[in-house]
């Protein structure tokens, strides 16, 4: 039997074929000495057939690699099967991604795969893919910080003095450009007069005209350092026609909006120093500035139904009290009566949308806070419990008293992402400082409550029953109007 096997190997070698005795390629089977026995060999042309009696089992490897997105266990649940298929698809996607070698390539990869290429809180370019030595994606990083790829500089806004300097430089440029334009126009007029008189040439006129155009281009650039257009698909009518602010029907076509900055945005930023960058990173890790988020679900909220009395007027909320005191101080009787005629925050915002932050003085804000703290001793306790946190009032619908973000928005920790002025948060901080300096207790008898505070209010907001009745009457009138028309 061994002679037959040796004969098959010899014939195969002469024909340039691998021996079909279980050896195959190197490492594909057991050694030749352990080859399975064959019962016979038949030569047909150049093909050799070996009839095997038994097949040797290959020894298992010492350690198996971890199975990733492989075939599932027959006993797995539908949820586990779905998760395995999801991992399998994601792995196929990851192995096709190559490691970006430049920051430009990183931006391109981020545009295509934003879920894998991101920026950390400290401004570093990072990835959630673990690459092999050849730069090919291996697996997704899970439960670990992302791998930092590039250190990017951190920027911060310049100081108020530097901004004033930029405005002064802009005005100085205007003065110089206006003088240059007048000089260029004078040169153009002289060249045109000389040409008409026959003493000048057309070339001189063309050169003078080009000079005027160049100076006017400088004027436009100095007036708008940054200009761009923004595509707005089918906007509401009131977005374009400012005279019809309540018309919310679609315009019917797309528009391009021209936007511009008077100052160059790049000049409004500067690179952070090493100390500033370290402090910024520490703050994001919780080792620096921390924020206390104020919402309307607590007594500190601007729209909490405090039912507070300020002066001789009873208000529903602190928000209404602030608006009412502004109208009273500015002697706007119509606005004051309209404010007291509703308990709706939306209606109050509509009534006072023409007012900016300059109307809400610190004196008015503090008077409202004082009135609330007199009525509710726990108000001071809540405020003092915030410690040294910077207080931010979170309300997405408010960009004056709030930061313009919701309480669960991750950008609350980044002041550059705030969309509001946070007047209420800052006012609460000032009140907290005063409470500490005066060492005020939470006892109402120490608050200096006078008989005037306990006297009935001369003016008061409408009751909830009156508000419901007015709302019901408005709905009935609206239905009657629809029937008539």
C-alpha positions in Angstrom: 0.0 0.0 0.0 2.8 2.4 0.8 4.4 1.6 -2.6 1.1 2.7 -4.3 1.2 6.0 -2.4 4.8 6.7 -3.3 4.0 5.9 -6.9 1.2 8.5 -6.9 3.5 11.1 -5.4 6.1 10.5 -8.0 3.7 10.7 -10.9 2.2 13.9 -9.5 5.6 15.5 -9.1 6.5 14.8 -12.8 3.3 16.5 -13.9 3.8 19.6 -11.7 0.9 18.8 -9.5 0.5 18.7 -5.7 0.4 15.3 -4.2 -3.2 14.4 -3.3 -2.3 12.4 -0.3 -3.5 14.9 2.3 -0.4 17.2 2.0 -1.7 19.8 -0.4 -0.2 23.2 0.3 2.3 23.6 3.1 0.6 23.4 6.4 -2.7 22.3 4.9 -2.7 18.8 6.3 -0.8 16.2 8.4 2.8 15.2 7.6 3.4 12.7 4.8 4.3 10.0 7.2 0.8 10.3 8.7 -1.0 10.4 5.4 -4.2 8.3 5.2 -4.0 5.0 3.4 -5.4 4.6 -0.1 -6.8 1.5 -1.7 -5.7 2.2 -5.2 -4.4 4.6 -7.8 -5.6 5.0 -11.3 -3.8 7.1 -14.0 -6.1 8.7 -16.6 -4.3 11.1 -18.8 -2.7 13.7 -16.5 -5.2 13.3 -13.7 -4.6 11.2 -10.7 -7.4 10.0 -8.5 -6.7 8.7 -5.1 -9.5 6.8 -3.3 -9.3 7.6 0.4 -10.3 5.3 3.1 -10.2 7.7 6.1 -9.5 11.4 6.7 -7.2 12.5 9.4 -8.7 15.2 11.7 -6.6 18.4 12.0 -5.6 19.4 15.5 -7.4 22.5 16.8 -5.4 25.7 17.3 -4.1 26.4 20.7 -6.3 29.6 21.1 -9.2 30.7 18.9 -9.6 34.4 18.0 -12.7 36.2 19.4 -15.7 35.8 17.2 -17.0 39.1 15.9 -20.4 39.2 14.2 -20.1 35.5 13.3 -22.9 32.9 13.0 -25.3 33.0 15.9 -26.2 30.4 18.4 -29.3 28.4 17.4 -30.8 29.3 20.8 -30.3 33.1 20.5 -33.3 35.4 20.7 -34.6 37.6 17.9 -33.2 40.7 19.6 -29.7 39.1 19.9 -29.9 38.0 16.2 -30.8 41.6 15.2 -27.9 42.9 17.2 -25.5 40.4 15.7 -26.6 41.3 12.2 -26.2 45.0 13.0 -22.7 44.4 14.3 -21.9 42.4 11.2 -23.0 45.2 8.9 -21.1 47.8 10.9 -17.9 45.7 10.8 -18.2 45.4 7.0 -18.5 49.1 6.8 -15.6 49.8 9.2 -13.1 47.5 7.3 -13.6 49.6 4.2 -12.5 52.9 6.0 -8.9 54.0 5.7 -7.1 56.0 8.4 -6.9 59.7 7.3 -3.3 60.9 7.1 -4.0 64.6 7.0 -6.4 67.0 8.7 -8.0 67.6 5.3 -8.5 63.8 4.9 -10.0 63.8 8.4 -12.6 66.5 7.4 -13.5 64.4 4.3 -13.9 61.3 6.4 -16.0 63.2 8.9 -18.3 64.4 6.2 -18.8 60.9 5.0 -18.8 59.1 8.4 -19.7 61.6 11.1 -20.5 58.8 13.5 -16.9 57.6 13.5 -14.9 60.9 13.2 -15.6 63.6 15.7 -14.2 66.4 17.8 -13.7 66.0 21.5 -14.8 68.6 24.1 -11.3 70.0 24.2 -11.3 70.5 20.4 -9.1 67.6 19.3 -9.9 65.6 16.2 -10.6 62.0 17.2 -12.0 58.7 15.8 -14.1 55.8 17.2 -12.4 53.3 14.9 -9.3 51.3 15.8 -7.0 50.9 12.8 -4.4 48.3 12.2 -0.7 48.9 11.2 -1.7 49.3 7.6 -4.3 52.0 8.3 -7.3 49.8 7.7 -10.3 49.8 10.1 -10.5 46.9 12.5 -13.3 47.5 14.9 -15.3 50.2 16.6 -14.1 51.6 19.9 -16.7 50.9 22.6 -16.7 51.9 26.3 -13.4 53.7 25.8 -12.4 57.3 25.0 -12.0 58.0 21.3 -8.5 57.9 19.8 -7.1 61.4 19.4 -5.7 61.9 15.9 -4.8 65.6 15.6 -4.2 68.4 18.2 -6.2 71.4 17.0 -5.7 74.9 18.6 -8.4 76.2 20.9 -9.8 79.7 20.2 -11.5 82.2 22.4 -13.1 85.6 21.7 -11.0 88.7 21.9 -11.6 91.3 24.6 -14.1 94.2 24.4 -11.2 96.6 24.1 -9.8 94.7 21.0 -13.3 94.8 19.5 -13.5 98.6 20.0 -10.1 98.8 18.3 -11.4 96.9 15.3 -14.3 99.2 15.0 -12.0 102.2 15.1 -9.8 100.7 12.4 -12.9 100.1 10.3 -13.9 103.7 10.6 -10.4 105.0 9.8 -10.4 102.7 6.7 -13.7 104.3 5.6 -12.3 107.8 5.9 -9.2 106.8 3.8 -11.3 105.0 1.2 -13.7 107.9 0.8 -10.7 110.2 0.1 -9.3 107.7 -2.4 -12.6 107.4 -4.2 -12.9 111.2 -4.5 -9.3 111.4 -5.8 -10.0 108.6 -8.3 -13.3 110.3 -9.5 -11.4 113.6 -10.0 -8.8 111.8 -12.1 -11.6 110.2 -14.1 -13.3 113.5 -14.8 -10.0 115.1 -15.8 -9.2 112.2 -18.1 -12.6 112.3 -19.7 -12.4 116.1 -20.2 -9.0 115.8 -21.8 -10.3 113.1 -24.1 -13.2 115.2 -25.2 -10.9 118.2 -25.8 -8.6 116.0 -27.9 -5.6 116.3 -25.6 -6.1 112.9 -23.9 -6.4 109.3 -24.9 -9.0 106.6 -24.3 -6.4 104.5 -22.4 -6.2 107.2 -19.7 -10.0 107.2 -19.3 -10.1 103.4 -19.0 -7.3 103.4 -16.4 -9.0 106.1 -14.4 -12.3 104.2 -14.6 -10.6 101.0 -13.4 -9.1 102.9 -10.4 -12.6 104.1 -9.4 -13.9 100.6 -9.6 -11.1 99.3 -7.4 -11.6 101.9 -4.7 -15.4 101.2 -4.7 -14.6 97.5 -4.3 -12.5 98.4 -1.2 -15.4 100.3 0.2 -17.8 97.3 -0.2 -15.2 95.0 1.4 -14.7 97.3 4.3 -18.4 97.7 4.8 -19.0 93.9 4.8 -15.9 92.0 5.8 -17.7 88.7 5.4 -20.6 88.1 3.0 -22.3 84.9 2.0 -25.7 83.6 0.8 -27.8 81.0 2.6 -30.3 78.8 0.7 -33.7 78.7 2.4 -36.1 76.2 0.8 -39.7 77.4 0.6 -39.9 79.7 3.6 -42.9 81.1 5.4 -44.4 84.2 3.9 -43.7 86.2 7.1 -40.0 85.4 6.8 -39.9 87.4 3.6 -42.7 89.9 3.9 -42.2 91.6 7.3 -45.5 93.4 7.1 -47.4 90.1 7.3 -45.9 88.7 10.5 -48.8 86.4 11.2 -48.9 84.9 7.7 -47.4 81.4 8.1 -48.3 80.0 4.7 -45.4 78.8 2.5 -44.1 81.2 -0.1 -44.1 78.7 -2.9 -40.5 79.0 -4.0 -37.0 78.8 -2.6 -35.0 81.9 -1.8 -31.4 82.9 -1.1 -30.7 85.2 1.8 -27.7 87.5 1.8 -25.9 87.6 5.1 -22.9 89.7 6.1 -20.6 90.6 9.0 -19.3 94.1 9.4 -16.1 92.7 11.1 -14.0 89.8 9.9 -15.1 86.8 12.1 -11.5 85.5 12.1 -10.3 88.7 13.8 -12.8 88.3 16.6 -11.1 85.1 17.8 -7.6 84.4 19.1 -5.7 81.2 20.0 -5.9 80.3 23.6 -2.7 80.3 25.6 -1.5 77.1 27.2 -2.8 78.2 30.6 -6.2 79.1 29.1 -6.5 75.8 27.2 -5.6 73.8 30.4 -8.2 75.7 32.4 -10.8 75.1 29.7 -10.1 71.4 29.6 -10.2 71.2 33.4 -13.6 73.0 33.4 -15.0 70.5 30.9 -13.7 67.6 33.1 -15.6 69.2 36.0 -12.5 70.6 37.7 -13.3 74.2 36.8 -16.5 76.2 36.3 -19.7 74.3 37.0 -23.2 75.4 36.1 -26.4 75.2 38.0 -29.3 74.8 35.6 -32.5 76.6 36.6 -35.8 75.4 35.1 -39.4 76.3 35.5 -40.1 73.1 37.5 -38.8 74.8 40.7 -39.5 78.0 42.6 -36.4 79.6 41.1 -37.9 79.3 37.6 -39.1 82.4 35.8 -42.5 80.9 34.9 -43.2 79.2 38.3 -46.7 80.2 39.4 -45.4 82.2 42.4 -48.5 84.5 42.5 -46.2 87.2 43.8 -47.0 90.8 44.7 -44.6 93.5 43.6 -45.5 97.0 44.8 -49.2 97.3 44.7 -49.8 94.8 41.9 -50.4 91.0 42.1 -48.7 88.9 39.3 -49.0 85.3 38.3 -45.3 84.6 37.7 -42.0 86.3 38.0 -41.9 86.7 34.2 -45.2 88.6 34.3 -44.0 90.7 37.2 -40.9 91.8 35.3 -42.9 92.8 32.2 -45.5 94.5 34.3 -43.0 96.5 36.2 -41.3 97.6 33.0 -44.6 98.8 31.5 -45.5 100.6 34.8 -42.1 102.3 35.0 -42.3 103.4 31.4 -45.9 104.6 32.0 -47.2 102.4 29.2 -50.8 102.0 30.6 -52.1 100.0 27.6 -49.3 97.5 27.8 -49.6 97.3 31.5 -53.3 96.4 31.3 -52.7 93.9 28.5 -50.1 92.2 30.6 -52.5 91.9 33.6 -55.2 90.6 31.2 -53.5 87.3 30.5 -51.8 84.4 32.3 -50.3 82.9 29.1 -46.5 83.1 28.8 -46.9 82.9 25.0 -49.2 85.9 25.0 -46.9 87.8 27.2 -44.0 87.2 24.9 -46.0 88.4 22.0 -47.1 91.6 23.8 -43.5 92.5 24.7 -41.5 91.2 21.7 -40.5 94.7 20.8 -38.7 95.1 24.1 -35.0 94.3 24.3 -32.7 93.6 27.2 -32.1 97.3 27.9 -35.6 97.6 29.3 -35.1 94.9 32.0 -32.9 96.8 34.4 -31.2 95.1 37.4 -33.4 97.1 39.8 -36.6 95.7 38.3 -35.2 92.1 38.4 -34.0 92.4 42.0 -37.3 93.9 43.1 -39.1 90.9 41.8 -36.6 88.5 43.4 -37.0 90.3 46.7 -40.8 90.0 46.5 -40.6 86.3 45.9 -38.1 85.7 48.6 -40.3 87.5 51.1 -43.3 85.3 50.3 -41.4 82.1 50.0 -38.6 81.4 52.6 -37.6 78.3 50.7 -36.7 80.5 47.7 -33.5 81.7 49.5 -32.7 78.2 50.7 -32.8 76.9 47.1 -30.8 79.7 45.9 -28.1 79.4 48.6 -27.9 75.6 48.0 -26.6 76.3 44.5 -23.2 77.1 46.1 -20.7 78.8 43.8 -22.2 77.4 40.5 -22.8 79.8 37.7 -26.6 79.9 37.3 -28.1 79.4 33.9 -31.8 79.6 33.1 -32.7 77.0 30.5 -35.6 77.8 28.3 -35.5 77.2 24.6 -38.2 79.8 23.8 -36.4 82.7 25.6 -33.3 84.4 24.3 -33.2 87.3 26.7 -33.8 85.9 30.2 -32.5 82.4 29.3 -29.5 80.9 27.5 -31.9 79.7 24.7 -31.2 76.0 25.3 -33.1 73.2 27.0 -31.9 71.8 30.3 -30.7 68.5 28.7 -28.7 70.2 25.9 -25.0 69.2 26.1 -24.0 72.7 24.9 -25.0 74.2 28.3 -21.4 73.7 29.4 -20.1 75.7 26.4 -20.9 79.4 26.7 -20.1 80.0 23.1 -23.1 77.9 22.1 -25.6 79.8 24.2 -28.3 81.6 22.2 -29.6 83.9 24.9 -28.3 86.6 27.4 -29.2 84.7 30.6 -30.6 87.8 32.4 -32.5 85.7 34.9 -29.6 83.5 35.8 -27.3 86.5 36.3 -30.0 88.2 38.5 -30.3 85.1 40.7 -26.5 85.1 41.1 -26.5 88.7 42.3 -29.3 88.0 44.7 -27.4 85.0 46.1 -24.4 87.2 46.7 -26.5 89.8 48.5 -28.1 87.1 50.7 -24.7 85.8 51.7 -23.2 89.3 52.4 -26.1 90.3 54.6 -26.2 86.9 56.2 -29.9 86.7 55.8 -31.8 83.9 57.4 -34.8 82.2 55.9 -37.2 83.6 58.5 -39.9 85.8 57.0 -40.0 88.1 60.0 -36.4 89.2 59.3 -37.3 90.2 55.7 -38.7 93.5 56.7 -42.3 92.7 55.6 -44.3 95.9 56.0 -48.0 96.5 56.2 -47.9 97.6 52.6 -46.8 94.2 51.6 -49.7 92.6 53.5 -52.3 95.0 52.1 -54.5 93.9 49.3 -53.2 94.6 45.8 -54.7 97.6 43.9 -54.0 95.8 40.6 -54.1 92.1 39.9 -53.8 89.7 37.1 -56.9 88.0 36.0 -57.8 84.7 37.7 -57.6 81.3 36.1 -61.4 81.2 35.8 -61.4 84.5 34.0 -58.7 83.3 31.7 -60.7 80.1 30.9 -63.8 82.1 30.3 -62.0 84.5 28.0 -60.5 81.6 26.1 -63.8 80.0 25.6 -65.4 83.2 24.4 -62.6 83.7 21.9 -63.2 80.2 20.5 -66.9 80.9 20.2 -66.3 84.2 18.4 -63.9 82.5 16.0 -66.4 79.9 15.1 -69.1 82.5 14.5 -66.7 84.5 12.3 -66.0 81.4 10.2 -69.7 80.7 9.7 -70.3 84.3 8.5 -67.4 84.2 6.1 
